[in-house]
Amino acid sequence: FDRLKARVSIFGGPTSVWVGLETTRPNLIPALRLIGEVLREPSFPEKEFDELKRENLASLEENRSEPTFQGSNAYQRYLNPYPKGDPRYVSTLDEQVADYTAASLDEARRFYAEFYGASNGELAVVGDFDPAEVSATATEIFGSWKSPKPFQRVPQEFKDVTATSISLNTPDKANAFFLAGMNLHVRDDDPDYAALVLGNYMLGGGFLNSRLATRIRQKEGISYGVGSGLFASALDSTGGFQTFAIYAPENAGRLEAAFREEIERMLKDGFTADEVKAAKTGWLQSRQVSRSQDPQLVNQLGNYTFIGRSLGFDKALEARVSALTPD
């Protein structure tokens, strides 16, 4: 890959595998062929397997005292209460350590042999290339690589969990991590989704120009990393809203009070016309910038191929956002 000037990343999960490739036009076809060899003829060297286990276990042990990991793990476990054994289950750190420790090379080989294949694959390519050549090469490399078992998508389910507060102690760290949020019964093609997107952008998604950043970062100086996030599935009626901040533990009370006040003010008074106008401009510009970056665009096109969606969806969503009023 180095000789081909190719940057390659491969990630496998419980239900799918993703491959990312960035290279020059002359090296694209040779790099694709090498990826095909990697995927179809893996050697599974024992030494590399053991080294990977050690690296992953060391990383997990470092997370024992990491506020961001501990907070995120507790948050995800509470909002996604799937049973253990389900691929959507969120493991504790101790469970992850136990799983890595117990994992064997034979199990990895067996899982690969039983599930990996390209019967349900998608390919997206952006940049300087010959579409016909790439398509023919991909078909040649992967067309006969059949998945041993039929694919079935694992859906996400809306979980209506009750409100709670969880506090975790990491005494050897100077900073603390605040994470608060909720599950939403929403899909990204729902009529109100555009308003949700712009509302979140004004509250905390627009970073420095958002209300949370203006109040908590600029005005009070409690946190330099503060904001909010909104996500919604394209296939299932499930999504979420969350707010976050990194702060000094002694400011916990001030931080939570500021969050509550800003959200309550938003719900009571809404947004001004000037805020909405500026947010539309900023959000639309960020979308254009994202589409101008090849890695972001190719990921989006790959996902859309799986979903069965075109960039016409983006055009329609951006039109709905552009038409939004403060009300």
N, C-alpha and C positions, 0 to 999 in steps of 0.2 A: 504493500500500500504506500509506503514512503517513496519507493521508486516511481510509483504512478502518480505522485503528488496528490494522493487521495486521503481525505479525512473521513474516516468511517466510524460510525457508532452503531452498536447492536444492543438492543434491550429486549429481554423476554420477560413476560409476566404470566400469570395463571391462564390467561385466555388468548393471548396474542403475542406476536413478536414484531418489532419495528426495526428497520435498518435505515440509517441516514448516510448519505454519500455526498461529498463535495469535492469536485476535481475539475480539471480542464477538459475541453472538448476532445483533444486527441487521446486522453486517458480514460474517457468515460466507459467505452465498451470493454477495454481490458479490466477496468476496476469492477464493472458489473460481473464479468466472468469470474473474477477472483472472489467476489461476494458469493456467487453461486457455489463455488468450491467450498468456501467456508461453511455455508449453510447445509449443503447437501452431503459433504464428506467431512464432518467434524471428527477430530482425532481424540478429543477428551483426554489429554495427558494428565496422569494422576498428580504429577508434581504441580502443575498449574492449578488443578482443582484444589489441592491442599493449601496452596499459597492464597488463592482467592478466599477460601474459608477463613484463613487467619486474618486477612485484610478486613473482611466484613465483620468478623467478631471484634477486632480491635476498634473499628469505627463505632460499633454498637456500644461497646464499653465506654467510649468517650462521651456518648450521648446520655449516659446515666446522670451526669451533672449539667447537662445543657438545657437551659430553660426553654429555648425555642422548640427543641425536639419533645421534651416532656409535656409541654403545654399543648402542642399540636397533636401528639399521640392521644392524650386524654380527651381532647376536644373531639377528634375524629371517632374515637371509640364510643363516646357518649351519643353523638349525633347519628352514628351508623351502627346500631345494635344488631348486627347479624350474628348468627350462631357460629361457634368455632367449627372450622371445616368448610364453611362457605367461602368461595373465593373473594367475597366482598368483606369478609371478617377482618377487623383491624387488630392485629396482634399486639400484646404488651411487649415491652422491651425484653423481659425475661423469656417470653415465649419465642421471640425472634432469636435470641441467643440459643435457646434449647433446640430450635429447628435447625439452625445453621450447624450447631455442634453435632447433631444426629444425622445430618444429610450425608449420603454416601454417593460415590461416583457411579455405582451401579444404578441407583435411583435416578440420577440425572440422565444417564444413557437411556434408561427405560422410558422415562417421560418424553424424551426427545423422539425416540423411535415410535411411541404410541400416538403422539399428537402433532409433531411438526410436519408441515407441508404447505404448498402454495395453492391449494384448491380454492381458497377464499381470499387470495391476495389482491392488493391494489398497488398500483405503481403511479407515482406522480413525479414529473420531472420539470424543472424550471431552469431556463438559461439558454446557453448556446449549444444546441445539439440537433441531430437529425431525427425527427420523430419516427419515421418509418424504420430506420436502422435500430433505434432503441427498442421499439415495439417487437421487431423480429428477433432481436437478441434476447430480450426478456422471455419471449415465448419459447425460444430454443432452450434457454437455461432452466426455466421454472415450469414450463408447460406440462411436463410429464411428472413433476414432483407432486404427487397427490397426498393430501392429508389422510392419514390412516383412519381417522374417525370424523364423522360429520360435525360441522361447526354449528353451534347454537349460541347466540348472543346472550350474555348474562345481563338482565335489565337492572337498572337502579330503581329502588323503591322509596317513595316518600315515607319518612319516619316521623310521626307526630310525637316527639319526645317532650316531656315536661321540663319547665325551666329549672335550672340548678346552678350552683356555684361550686367550682372545684379549685382548691388551693394546693399547690405543690411546692415543696421546699428544696432548693438547690443552694445550700449554704456557702459553697466556695465560689459562687459567681457574684460579681458586683451588680449586674443588671438583672432585671426581671422581664418577663414576657407576658403581655396581656392579650387575650384572644376571646372575643365574645361574638356570638352569632346565633343563627337559627336556620332550620330547614324551611324551604319554600316549596309549595305545591305549584310549580311553574315549569313551563317549557319555553324554549327560545323563540317559538313562533306564536305564542299567546298574544292577544291584542294589547295587553298592558305591558309587555316586556320592554318595548322601547322606552316607555316612561320610567320603568324601573332602572334601566341602564343609565339614563341621563340623571335620574335622582341620585343614584349611587356615585356617579362621576362628580356631582356637585358636593356631595357629603364627604367622600373620602377617596374616591377612585381617581380623581384628577391630581392627586399628590399635592404639590405645593400650593395650587390654587384652590384646593378644596376647603370646606369649612373646618373639618377636623384638623388639617394641617395648619390652617390660619390660627385656630384657637389654641391647639395643644403644642404645636411646634413653634410658630412665630410669636404668638402673644404670651403664652405662659412658660415656654421653654421646658416643658416636662418631658418631651420625647422628640428625637430627631427622626425616628422611623415610625410613622403613624399613618393610618389610612383605613380604607374599607374595600371590600371586594364583593362582587356579585357573580354568580354563575348559574347557568340553567342548561339542562340536557336538551339535545336536539331530538332525542328519541323517546325519552320518558318524562313524565310530569314530575320532575324532581330537580331541585336546585337549592341554592343557599345564599345567605347574606352573612358577611362577617366583618368585624372590625378588629384592628390589631395595633399594638404599640410596644416598643421596647423602651424601658424606663428604669429609673432608680427605685428600689423597693419602698423607700420612705415616701415616695410620691403616689403610692397606690390610691389613697383616698381622693386626692385631687384629680388624678387621672380618670377614675371611674365617674366622679361627679361631672367632669367636663364632657365626657362621652354622653352621659345621660342628658345633660342640659342641651347639647347640640342636637341630639336626636329628637328630644322633646320639642325644641324650637322648630326643627324642620317639620315635624308632624303638625304642630299648631299653626305656624305662619307660612309654611311652604317656602317657595323660592321667588326672588324678584325677577322681573323681566330682564334686567341687565345680567343677572347670574345665568339665566337660561340661555340668553343670546351668546354669552361668552363660552358657556359650557358646550353648546352645540359646535361652535367653531373649533374649540380645543379637541373635542372628541372626534369630530370628522377628520381633522388633520392627523390625529394619532392613527386612525384607521388607514389613511392614505400612506402614511409612513410605513406602517406594518406591511402593507401589500407591496411596497417597493423593495422590501427585504426578501431575497430569495428563500432563505431558510423558513421564514414565517409563512410565505406564500405556498411553498411546496407542502408544508405540513397541513395547511388549510385545505389545499386541493386534494391531498390524500384522504383527509377526514371526510370531505364532501363526497368523494367517490364512494366511500363506504356508506354514508348516509343516503346518497342519492340526491344530492343537492348541487346547484351551480352557484356562481358568484351573483346570480340574479337575486338570491336571498339577501346578500349584503346590500345590494342596490335598494331593495325594497325596505330593509330595516333602516338604512340611512335616510331614506325619504321620510319614513315615519318619525324618526328622531328630529329631522329638520322641521317637521310640521308641528312639533309639540309646543304647547303653550304653558305658562306657569300653572294654570289650573290642572 
